Amino acid sequence: MSPIPRRNVLKAAAVAGAATPFSWLLAGNSQQAAAADKANKADKAADDPVDISWLEDGALGAAAGSTFGVPWPKGAQPADQKFALATADGKDVPLQTWATAYWPDGSLKWTAHAAAEGLDGATAYRLTAGEPAAPAEKVTVSESGGKITVDTGVIKAVIGKDGGKLVRSITRGGTEIARDGRLVLLRQGDIDDGDHGSAKWERFDGEISGAKAEQKGPVRAVVRIDGKHRKGGRGWLPFSVRLYFYAGADSFRMVHTITFDGDQTGGHESGDFIRGLGVRFSVPMRDEAYDRHIRIAGEGKGFLTEAVKGITGLRRDPGAAVRKAQFEGEKLPDPATWDQRVTTRLHLIPTWGDYTLSQLSADGFTLRKRTKPGHGWIPAGGGGRASGFGYVGGVSGGLSFGLRDFWEKFPAQLDIRGAAGDEAEVTLWLWSPEAQPMDLRFYHDGMGQDTYAEQLEGLNITYEDYEPKFGTPYGIARTSELMFWANGATPSAETLVAQAAAVRTPPQLAAGPAHLARAKVFGGLFAPVDRSTAAKAKIEDHLDFLFTYHKGQAEQRRWYGFWDYGDIMHTYDEDRHQWRYDVGGYAWDNSELSPDLWLWYAYLRSGRADIFRFAEAMTRHTGEVDAYHLGKWAGLGTRHGVQHFADSAKQQRISTAVYRRPYYYLTADERVGDIMSALVDSDETFLVLDPLRKVRTDPDYEPDPHALSIGFGTDWSGLAGAWLTEWERRGPKAEKAEARLRSTMETIAAQPNGFVQGSGLYDLSTGKYAVETEAKVSVSHLSAVFGLVEMCAELIDLIDMPEFKEAWLDYCRYFNATKAEQKARYGTDFGSLLLFQGHSRLDAYAGAQLKDEALIKRAWQKFSGGDGYPDATTGWRTVKLEGPDALEPGVEAAWVSTNSTAQYGLAAIQNLVLVGDKLPG
């Protein structure tokens, strides 16, 4: 055997584990050769550059910068590795890098990279190991007293650490562009029913409880601000705001999260109804009224382009050059040079100080203006879907502002007030005060469902798991994204269009599917799209059909709104030609059977921007709205229902970090990181709420911290997802998370029937399951369809625990086996099961691991002939839908359900990578 280079031998030892004895390094055995081969492959992976490109066309544009995540094969990059970025033609791009996850051997698993300067104008880049270029203007952060100052080299932001002003000032070149950035909340104590009642508003202002700089450059700085909205002695509606700055940028990004903790059941006065929720800035107005400009975006590239005091369209003409300059936002010549019939009458031209654009539905906005308070409004236009962007200022500078997903998360609004005075006020309303107040009350009274038995009957008719006082929004959250530019002058039309586009679709850099697959992250359960054979192409066509259909249904059915955008419906009602939006558990999907994972795996293998954006919106929604972040159910999510919080089944399977991990690692999004970190101790929720309380056969069961009944399927996979993420991120509870992962894996494997045992008694103090003495068979078709498959594949790859692997392979071998085979192995069969098509990926996984041709054959049989979608071309089509059968014309595929879509999608993607070479035909 050829001698192995010492560098690779040592690296192989590091990959194998620090406990490897030195004598092993000198032995020429097969184990050594295998480890060295892995190390050689890791070396090659470390040396190969990673191609990075924009998710959508258009490059950086007017955005400040981009942060992106890149995975690395196990052992390829040491923990302290630095990285460099360059354009395809070799120009260095300044880069800031930090680790977001590590492999168990200590090598880098995921890294995050921030870039700004040098990105614009290029479409392709190469990421390599090496010393990064430094930015010409570093972003710097300093703290003194009660403030944090961030300087990008172009703008300087002073951020408050207390009080009500989050952003005290934004200056550019010594000129103050904006000041007093604050949060505003309008509360209404009751809701008028028609023309009855006299609801009154009261205003609460954001009050800071703490602020800290989380990143300090050189390319990217992040400041987090937390607090509550307060009026007098009452504080409520907690907020968490992050501000993002990039070196050399004239803009900053805001990620704004609120968590609902109000009472709509008769608490303060009669309830806490949000009438308006916004972010507000003051903008100094220094220029003459005719040199002050208003820009408000409509649809597409459309803009309202006006001056506070307009000199176009007058009876007397100041001159074509003057008119043109005002329209283009340029400083006007001295009025002494104009036609004096205009100059001498300037004081008679009205000044328009107030503008409002309100988007009260997904399909319509109105725009109006007035001269000042106390005077009437006049219409200024309208349209369908506004971009959510505007500008106020003048030739000496001004503020551009935008709210992402403006029409998708209606009702939203943009206000400009006082632009004719010394100071304009800009408010971006996340919830428009012109809309009906936010009503989160439970939608029905639950009559006739007073006992568990009666509540279970509800499942048999509306598929809703009802329980009194469980349909509460207390603790749900919502995150919004905003952008601001401090302009040195009124921007050109082209610049404004670019800024608005950056608000709508923030430029995102990404590594391609080939590199993502090569790194073997997320269990290695995906590979790039492959249409090399007719059989594979057919499956790819079906995958494309399903995504296109669900994306189209979101538009056709208007699955939009502040609390709804990002989710999809669960089941279709073919009689009404409508999704069952009003029928119990058939309505909003709330991650049932893992559509989140289907979308992320579909993106990872394709690199498609449309899939990424659809998955991004779902991640923002399901991680925030469908889960609790405050209160006794914090750490749990809500099963599918008419309202996202309506169902009484509060479970780990919805809140699971498994659904958030891809977005976090691809973007390094801190808010999603917060959500996952908060789940590390969610095993304690089983003390608060027993997920099986309505169906448990033991009437005397009481939650015991040393003997909690926790299932090995939907419950454990949720816990494992949080523990794995904390461990590989090296979070503050990483040691505990790793210990719980290993101890639960060991004690699941030690059960008489492993995963087939179904559940065990978990000890919160030790993180272990009690090992049963009696073998049981308790298998559910739901156990493996909420991330368990993906978690087990990833953990088996990460942790060398043969007993756990065998326990999982056993479960994979027997779920789709015949009842006779199940009985021969376990003494009894698994009973009546469903979702065989989705579970075909268990056959594929076991078949690939064991090189078992019978299992591989069964995988494709179950996939093609299971209880999911038909494998027939004639079944994959839509039917045209028109009135009066439907509210709006469109298409339907009545045979499509979200459950089947998610499971078909995951099975297709995973089967193709695991046993695609054995696909029949």
Disulfide bonds with the S-S distance in Angstrom:
none
